[in-house]
Amino acid sequence: MDGNLNVVHQNNVQFDSELPEFRTQGGVHLHADRLTVSSPVLMWVKALDLLLDKMKRAGLDFSRVRALSGSGQQHGSVYWRRGASETLKQLDPDQNLYQLLQGSFSVSDSPVWMDSSSRQQCQDLQAAAGGALRLAEITGSRAYERFTGNQIAKVRQTRPEDYQDAERISLVSSFAASLFLGDYAAIDYSDGSGMNLLDIRTRNWSEICLEATSPHLDRLLGAPVPSESVLGPVSSYFVRRYGFCESCRVVAFTGDNPASLAGMRLHVCVCMCVCSFKNGSLTRERIRNECAGASWENFSAALRDTPLGNNGNMGFYFDSMEITPPAVGVHRFDPDDNELSSLSPQVEVRALVEGQFLSRRLHAERLGYSIIPGTRVLATGGASSNKEILQVLSDVFNAPVYTIDLSNSACLGSAYRALHGLAAESGVSFCDVVKKAPDPQLVATPHPTAQEVYGRMLKRYARLEERVLQETRPRSMAATTDQL
Ligand code: ADP
């Protein structure tokens, strides 16, 4: 992005198709227990090599980059092996990072946000903190399986040798920043607050949580820093290999959710409340492949050709254990609440999309959001380029939907944050930095009958969700603390 907030270059690497040797699906390894989910850390390293090579080949002049920042999927953790810090400081620009960092990680497959295998560790943490509510008072959240502290506790207990061999633990975001910095990068406050470890009032690691997770863990984590911190200049590796300027600054990286908010220019202007769902884009892709001939165009046509409310057919599509609610499996219902084993392809597409958005609305309302006149929905992510999906979103929420031009708000937000890092040195606020950015555009308004159709449907959805949850409960992590 240039100084006028214009995007000058975009590029990407698809893990599954461009790095097939790592055998991921949707960028992850789903383990046999259906709870453990991980990504090979060297795949991320190799992806960065590939991405920078592509950018160079496309003619990007790295010497003009004054600052860089980035984001990583929240909660995931990277375990640097003893000696890796020295390796990072002396990277040979004639070799790629993948070659150079082969031996630098004590855990080769990093736990990621989709993991829900640390139930025991969550229970232990809550017990140590004095209950779920007390833990939420300290860290902002009750214990979640995917949150980094619980994942770290699991690694420590189940792989003690690998854990002992680690000299530093990064989040995915601070890991990526470390590569650019040539040194261990600090964790920023925003991403740090998704770990069940940070005291959100003192903005330092909570003693109680550290003690319960792993004694002296603070030494492995380093001190957290404000999100707009300049961490230092880019490592000489990038100067010599790609032609970055020696004074190019690395601004703290953050999680994909806070970066996305920054991309929507909501950085410091709102109090952030996150409700997470696992079965989103990837589940839509599966249904697209099975019911719409693997084409988004056909998927959209199915939404156009089916009525609001889907004639009473409804579905829950939890390919992997969902976060909100903690349920798994596919459950379809006819208008009389009878469970069905299949739906026609077009009806299935609408059942999926309506179900996903009914769930978003139900759980947003349970968190205290209310849909009132003037409510706007801001959509981002890959699917926000799909008008038909956004129409269903608008109808279900009975509110207008807005998007920004670029569907990748996490990347855009990272570029804004890099600029803010530069400007913050002279006291300029984030809101001032993004003043010139274009406003989100209106892309869908609700159908006149939407309120009536989905008002009723939402109540039914809540009832059926409870039924689905009852069916899952014996297999799921107990939901005793879900109400938080
Ligand atoms: P996410 O939106 O899940 O955070 P990305 O922002 O990386 O992920 O966007 C990639 C996703 O966008 C893909 O997984 C794909 O499912 C979805 N996508 C891309 N184009 C379309 C489209 N036209 N309609 C619906 N979904 C789309």
Boltz pocket constraint, residues with backbone or C-beta under 6 A from the ligand:
constraints:
  - pocket:
      binder: B
      contacts: [[A, 280], [A, 281], [A, 282], [A, 284], [A, 285], [A, 296], [A, 380], [A, 381], [A, 382], [A, 383], [A, 384], [A, 385], [A, 386], [A, 389], [A, 407], [A, 408]]
      max_distance: 6.0
